[in-house]
Amino acid sequence: MPDFTPTTDLSDAWPQAQVAAPVFRDFGGRVRFQGEAVTLRVSDNNPLVRQTLQTPGEGRVLVVDGGGSLNCALLGGNLGIFGVENGWAGVIVHGCVRDTAELRGLDLGIRALAAHPRRSGKREEGERDVPLTFAGVTVRPGDRVVADEDGWLVLGADLVPEPKL
Ligand SMILES: O=C([O-])CC(=O)C(=O)O
């Protein structure tokens, strides 16, 4: 990926960068990804996740706060394909995903807490474009999210562009 600065270097250059607690697993076919955050808060229901991944991603990262729920999966193979087809760089789920063998084959960054076989509820509820706080970070819409082999972090929109490293 062109112009990719590792999270380690970003963290060194910007001590104020928010680093997510290292509780996320990598499920995607793309280990390194970055982009502006689009935010969703849902609770064991994923229609908003589906709807959002069906809109143009334009290289952004969908950040889903599922409240850390270990009850069901908020994203699976079909939603992952929507993400690829619509140009999302990645999806970060504070919750679970499923179809992990399929997700691994997608050109999409995917982080989540765990795998879970059960599908989520189908109620159209949740909030979009709200600040999210979980795993020690606050993600606001438009913040830059950067993920790689070492974890992921959040750079507030005010920190863009990058400093000279
Ligand atoms: O539809 C769902 O709830 C999640 C899923 O399994 C998929 O994306 O394929």
PDBQT file of the ligand as one rigid body, heavy atoms in Angstrom, charges set to zero:
ROOT
HETATM    1  O1  LIG A 201     -26.022 -11.774   7.513  1.00  0.00    +0.000 OA
HETATM    2  C1  LIG A 201     -25.485 -11.708   8.602  1.00  0.00    +0.000 C 
HETATM    3  O2  LIG A 201     -26.077 -11.509   9.659  1.00  0.00    +0.000 OA
HETATM    4  C2  LIG A 201     -24.007 -11.859   8.696  1.00  0.00    +0.000 C 
HETATM    5  C3  LIG A 201     -23.561 -12.882   7.786  1.00  0.00    +0.000 C 
HETATM    6  O3  LIG A 201     -23.652 -14.055   8.052  1.00  0.00    +0.000 OA
HETATM    7  C4  LIG A 201     -23.007 -12.461   6.506  1.00  0.00    +0.000 C 
HETATM    8  O4  LIG A 201     -22.656 -11.306   6.352  1.00  0.00    +0.000 OA
HETATM    9  O5  LIG A 201     -22.833 -13.334   5.641  1.00  0.00    +0.000 OA
ENDROOT
TORSDOF 0
